[in-house]
Amino acid sequence: MALPVRQQAKYWGIAAVVFFAALWGLGNVILPFIVGGAIAYFLDPVADRLERTGLSRPTATAVISIIALIIFILLALLIVPMLVRQLVQLVNAAPTIFSELQGFLTAKFPSLMDDQSVVRETLVSIGKTIQSRGGELASGLLSSALSVINAVVFIVVVPVVAFYLLLDWDNMVARIDGLLPLDHRETVRGLARDIDRVLAGFVRGQVSVCLILGTFYSVALMLAGLDFGLIVGAIAGIITFIPYIGALIGGALAIGLAFFQFWGDWVSIGIVAGIFAVGQFLEGNIITPKLVGQSVGLHPVWLLFALSAFGTVFGFVGMLVAVPVAAAIGVLARFAISQYLGSRLYRGLDTDKAD
């Protein structure tokens, strides 16, 4: 006979408290294992597909690891240094850009740019702030990440954890399935499938969309001759998981830089704007429907709240676990609502008598 609901809630509540306590107390320690687990989860479908071609699980894992190592080396040697360099250059160029904007507004709208103008004071303040704080922020993010995490240990542990988890993923899932409570096994399996569907749609699908669009924007903007094309494309790609926001922010930044760099050359400015128009068409009509599907059940507002809340409480580790926890809470909330709609509390006693 199943345990009473109150006792079940107590045990699941204790498990949740233990989870969050471990996240709070061991955040930096378990970070490499969380990252390694996320990588293994992301690559498990690739390993399964390789197995269906006839490869064994160890061989499939080895093939994936070799390809990932080659990609990592290429990124470390070519892409990352260029991104950092362009980020620093963009921060240093910000005061000049704002000075040019101030001069343009002074020439076109002199009444807005007198000594007492709020617009003028705001532009001057923004330019000085970016120059004084922007580089500090960029270097501070890198230095703080490296100070919190032992870089050498992180780089070594994450691939090892990802390799072994990917190698034993199916066995671990089968073992966990065997430990599910017998009275609720089918219910838990159904909830787990729904959570996996949401995560697969968002994590695997949306991350792939971000990578594809980030690469497209970066390459296209660099070919268009935009000075900071790589970093602008990377920014637009990273925040693509928020519908329309990535394209709006990336497009506004790119077009603003294009006006500064190509002023008077309307063809070049139009090409930069066209790149984001093409990117939006590809995302909405081809890439996202193909990789993510119609809906993954993870609303952007709920996702932003989860990232903000977990990041504030648990730091960087909290931001990493925010997406799976948000997906799980969303699925459990929908399950609870469905149970409520079928309960006597919602339907009332009259419905029972009618039945």
Secondary structure, DSSP 4 states (H G I P E B T S, - for coil): -PPPHHHHHHHHHHHHHHHHHHHHHSHHHHHHHHHHHHHHHHHHHHHHHHHHTT--HHHHHHHHHHHHHHHHHHIIIIIHHHHHHHHHHHHHHHHHHHHHHHHHHHHH-GGGGSTT-HHHHHHHHHHHHIIIIIHHHHHHHHHHHHHHS-HHHHHHHHHHHHHHHHHTHHHHHHHHHHTS-GGGHHHHHHHHHHHHHHHIIIIIIIHHHHHHHHHHHHHHHHHTT-TTHHHHHHHHHHGGGSTTHHHHHHHHHHHHHHHHHHTT-HHHHHHHHHHHHHHHHHIIIIIHHHHT-S--S--HHHHHHHHHHHHHHHTHHHHHHHHHHHHHHHHHHHHHHHHHHTSHHHHHHHHHHH-
